């Protein structure tokens, strides 16, 4: 008999390309979700899953957090999308963010992280009058043509032009230079060899799109120095790190302030938002009319329900001890998994920061994408499939990060650790056979 999951997935195949809203949503089996609550998801056949995907990291508070839920219901009592003039809610949220984010004199709203990085890069090009962008191998900044390249590249394609999609306009993409992460010398040499050409450096200050490669603090300080000396705009893409690791983003932790920063995902704990934050001198281009104006349109920019979600999320994340709890949960999980790995003698290690975690299947140090090519992708995938079979949700793709939310508690993690123990024991047994 066909299950509800299979029936819904087959209908999806007919009317939705690939049956899913993005290829990254593929789980390897037909699962149609029907309900979400705290750390759990429920499918159309009533099965319960523990969620370590957290909506690509957006969901930091846990599913259907009552504070966010009620804030949206409340705003809907008075307004929906108006798209003209200004709302006090817009001002209130911008004021909250300006006081939290070190680089922010002003904030512009859009609807997704990709829109935010697009607008930040357009702003940087307008401000500098230059064309080129530096992006790092393994980073992801959204789907648009300026940056949709060089994610999980093969060794051959690493650091050269490796588009993520057919249809990307080479003329738009060719101005993006790919360099290795954590290599300030490569950045400085490139900028010096191309004087007056580079408009911006865009960087994830923790490269969560290759798991959790953390930028060395000195590297970020060097980027700040090099960009200042050469008139280049420094953009921190904090779409993952922002709000999840600190309200003011990773910049508030590391103490390096970029010129512009982009946010999305966890800013609303699950509703569409993109934010561009930055210094007045650059941001004022968005508000200008006439010469030098940077157009940042969008019917849904600052949708009131999303802004209500930002406000409620910021209020929840501002409560005492919230980040300590997120970091403690992440540290507990990583420590326990490292003990399991050691017990089973597997060549692997945990990585992560705060509530973002994963297991790399190699040992030794890593600081850039090339190091991650040592990952045993087959073991990684077998581990992921075993957890997914045990009704845990995250992407079945090597090197992809997993998340926790504030609704995950130690007992949820302990159930997962039991499953991880079994999965690692199986991997160890098959390696020995
Ligand atoms: N920047 C980073 C660092 C991301 O991880 C993502 C998405 O995963 C984006 C930008 C794009 O955000 P969105 O998917 O909301 O367009």
Boltz pocket constraint, residues with backbone or C-beta under 6 A from the ligand:
constraints:
  - pocket:
      binder: B
      contacts: [[A, 56], [A, 111], [A, 112], [A, 113], [A, 114], [A, 115], [A, 117], [A, 140], [A, 141], [A, 142], [A, 143], [A, 204], [A, 209], [A, 237], [A, 238], [A, 239], [A, 240], [A, 264], [A, 265], [A, 273]]
      max_distance: 6.0
